[in-house]
Amino acid sequence: MSLLPNSRTEPDGSAVIRVLGYNIRSMRDDTDALARVIKACAPDLVLIQEAPRFFRWRKKLARLALASDLVIVTGGATTTGPAILSSLRASVERTEDILLPPTPGLHRRGFATAVVRIAGARLGVLSCHLSLQKDERYEQSGMLLDRLAGMGVEHAIAGGDLNERPDGPAFRRLADSLTDCRAAAPWGGEHTWTPTDPYQRIDAVFVTKGIEVLGCGVPTGQPGVSQADLRAATDHLPVLAAVRVPSS
């Protein structure tokens, strides 16, 4: 399997960036393995789901960022789980943590969002974890699209745990308006859940039109990413995408 392109700045100012989407199950598993997987993927942006939300949650997330050579951008308990980490290559313009309308009896959801600059590119970033309930999940997919449209940026990246396969209505709604990176440029593994017996793709990275997808999938062949670490790190497999964002 060929490797994804490394992060770089093109002569025209466009940015080749690596984006990792990862449900980390509140860091309840092997956090050393988790950090090794993230670091080996060399991401510019990490879209996290199920970040720690309770006692000393900021310290736990900061420890993971440090071990992965990253910094915290936003999110965590303030979004009920989604968070964004970045490399020092990203310059953060602004952040906003969004809490979605609650549904009685269900876990409240949120979006972690930011506008960042990488090289000559300016882009919106959104991390999400959609509902387990079908109707609420569909409504949240529309809220996600509305949020991206309102960020005031030409280019954006969104991703996370959709709790739904590509043939589901919420997934299709997102894929109709955005580019599903895995479908556009398959690379690596396809299925993201479960690590011990992956049989379905419920995690994804999407980009707005105009962003070129260079490859996307579970980084099973990425140097430094072992099957043992993938199984030990959390209960999802990560999604790694390489994209080229035009200069803004």
N, C-alpha and C positions, 0 to 999 in steps of 0.2 A: 504494500500500500504506500502510495506517495505521501509525503508530508505536506501539511498545510503551509502556505507562505508565512514567513516570519513578519512581525510588525515592521513597518518601514514607512518612510515618507517619500512619495514619488516626486520627480522633478517639477510637476505642475502643482504641487502643494496638496494633492489628494493624499489620503491616509489609508494604508492597509492596516487594519486593526483586527485583533483576535478577541472574540467575545465568548465568554463561558457562562452557560446557564446551569444552575446547580441547586437542587433541593438538599439541604444539609441536615435535615431532621434535628434541628435545635442543638447540633453538635453533641448528640447523645451517644455517638458511636466512637470510632477510633479517630480522634482529631489529628493525630500525627499523620495517619494515612490520608485524611482529607486534605491537609495542607500540602502533602507531597503531590497529590493529584493536581491540585490547583496550580501549584508552582511549576510543575512539569508542563502544563498547558501554556504557560507564559502569556496569560491574557492581559489585554489592556483594560478590559471591563469584565466584571463578574456580576451576573444577575442572580442574586441569591434568593431562595425561598426557605421558609422555616428557619430563619435566623433565631438565635436565642431571644426569648421575650420576657424572661422572669429575672430572678435574683442575679444581679451583676451581669446583666445581658450585654451592656456596653463593653465591659472588660473582656468577656468571652469573645465577642466579635472582633475586638481590637487585637486579641491574642492570635486569632486566626489570620487576620490581615497581616500582622507582623511576620508570622511564620511563612506566609505565602508571598512575601515581598510586595505587599499591596497596602493601600490606605482605605479607610472607610469614607465613602462619599455621603451616603444617607441611608435611612431606613433602620429596620430592626423591630423593636417593640412598638415604635411609633407608627408602624404600618401594619402591625399584627403579624409580621414575619418577613415580607420582602425587604431586601436591602441591595445596595449597590456598592461594590468595591472597585477600585481602579489602580492602575499603575501610576507612577509619577509622570508618565507621558501625558496624562489627561489633566487639563486645566479646568477646574469646575467653575462655571459661570453662575449657576444657581441650582438650588434643590427645592423640592416640595414633596412632603409626605402626605399621601391622600388616604383617608379612611372612607370606605364605601358604605352605602346605607346598610344598616344591620337588618338581618332577618331573624326574628325570634326563634330560638332553638338551634341556630346554626352559628358556627365560628365566623366572627366578623372579618372581612377581608380588606385589603388595602393595596395601594400601589406605591412603590418607591420610585421617584422620578428625579431627573437632573438634566441640565443642559451643560454639555462639556465641549471643550475644544481639544482636538488632537491634531497636531501639525496644522495644516491650513483648513481643516474640516471642523465645522460646528454641527453638533447633532444632539437631538434629544435621546434620552435613555429611560427605559421603563422596565421595572421588574414586577412580575405579578404572580399570584397563586390563586387561581380561580376556584370557585365553590365546588364542593362535592355534589351539590344539588343541581340538576340539569337546567331548570328554568332560571335559577339565580345565576348560574354560570353563563347562560346565554346573555342575560342582561349585563353582566359584568364585561363580557366581550365587547358589547357596544360602548360601555363606559370607557373601556381601554382605547377604542378608536377615537372617541370624542376627546379624551385627554391628549392623545398624540396630536390631534388636529389643532388643539388649543395651545400647544407649547410654543408656537411662534418660530418654528424651525423648518427648514426645507427637508432635512434628512433626520430620520429617527430609527432607533433600534429598540425592539421590545421583546421580552422573552420571559419564560418561566414554566411553572408546572400548571398545565391547563386542566389536569384531571379529566382529560378527554382525548380520544384518538382522532386522527385526521379526518375520519368520516363523520364526526359529530358536528352538530349545528354550530356550537361556539367556535370550534376550531376552523370550520369552513368559513364562518363569518369573518374571522381574522385573515384567513388565507385569501379571501376574495378581495380584500382591500390592501393587504400587505403581501410581501414576498415571503413564503415559508422557505427558509434557507436550506433546510434538508431536502425539500422537494426540488429546489432550483439547482443545487450542486451537491449531490450525495457524496459523502466521504465517511470513512470509518464505519461504526456500527449504527444501526437504525433504532433499535428498541431501547427504551430508557428505564423500564421498570419490569421486573425487579432485577437487582444486580446478580442474584444467584441464578435466576432463570428468566432472562429478559424476553418478553413476549409481546409487549405493546409500546408504542411511542406516545407518551402523554406529556412530554416536555419538549419545548420548541423555542427557536429564536426566529424572529421576524424582522424584516427591514422594510422601509418605505421605498417606493419606486425611485430609481436613480442611484441606489446603492448596488454595486456589483457584488454578487456572492461568489466567492472563490472556492468554497467547500464548507460542509457542515455535517456533523454527526458525532456519535459517541467516540471519544478519542482512544479507542482500543489499541491502535498502533502507534500512538504518540510515544516517543522515547521518554522513559522515566515514569510512564503510567503503567503500573502492573495490574494484572487481574486481581491479585490478592488485595491491593490497596483499594481498587474499585469496589470490591465486595465488602471491605471492612469500613469504608469511609462513611457510608450513609445508606439509606434504602432506595436511592435513585441513582441512575448513571448520569453523568454530566453530558451536556451538549456543547461542543466547541465549534465555533464558526469563524471563518476568516472572510472579511469583506473589504471592499474598497469604497471609501466615502469620498465623494468629490470635494474639492476645495470650495469653501463658502465665501 
